[in-house]
Amino acid sequence: MKKLLLIIAVLFTINTNIEGQGCSVCSQTAANGLDKNGAKGLNGGIIYLAFLPLVIMGTLGFIWWKTNKNNS
């Protein structure tokens, strides 16, 4: 189980630089070319896309916490 968690953690950290560049490009585009409604739409889209992965990771973390709490 610990090896699996380590492998997953390594896989999540591999593409960190690539994802960070995309955020930089989006923020510059929003600053330069979008009006107030366009920027609000871009922010709403980012939240919409981030919501499901955050819910999944939060649920898995909560289940892991509950099972470890009950085993102790």
MOZI-V761835 format. One record per backbone hydrogen bond with DSSP energy under -0.5 kcal/mol. NH is the residue of the N-H (numbers start at 1). CO is the residue of the C=O. E is the energy in kcal/mol with one decimal. If there is no record, write none. Layout:
NH	CO	E
NH	CO	E
This chain:
5	1	-2.1
6	2	-2.0
7	3	-2.4
8	4	-2.3
9	5	-2.4
10	6	-2.3
11	7	-2.3
12	8	-1.9
13	9	-1.1
14	10	-0.7
14	11	-0.5
15	11	-0.5
16	13	-0.8
19	15	-1.8
20	16	-1.8
21	17	-1.5
22	18	-1.2
23	19	-1.4
24	20	-1.5
25	21	-2.1
26	22	-2.3
27	23	-2.3
28	24	-2.0
29	25	-2.2
30	26	-2.4
31	27	-2.0
32	28	-2.1
33	29	-2.6
34	29	-0.6
34	30	-0.8
39	35	-2.3
40	36	-2.0
41	37	-2.1
42	38	-2.3
43	39	-2.4
44	40	-2.4
45	41	-2.2
46	42	-2.1
47	43	-2.2
48	44	-2.4
49	45	-2.5
50	46	-1.8
51	47	-1.4
52	48	-0.7
53	49	-0.5
54	50	-1.8
55	51	-2.3
56	52	-2.5
57	53	-2.6
58	54	-2.4
59	55	-2.5
60	56	-2.5
61	57	-2.5
62	58	-2.4
63	59	-2.5
64	60	-2.5
65	61	-2.5
66	62	-2.5
67	63	-2.4
68	64	-2.2
69	65	-2.1
70	66	-2.2
71	67	-1.5
72	68	-1.0
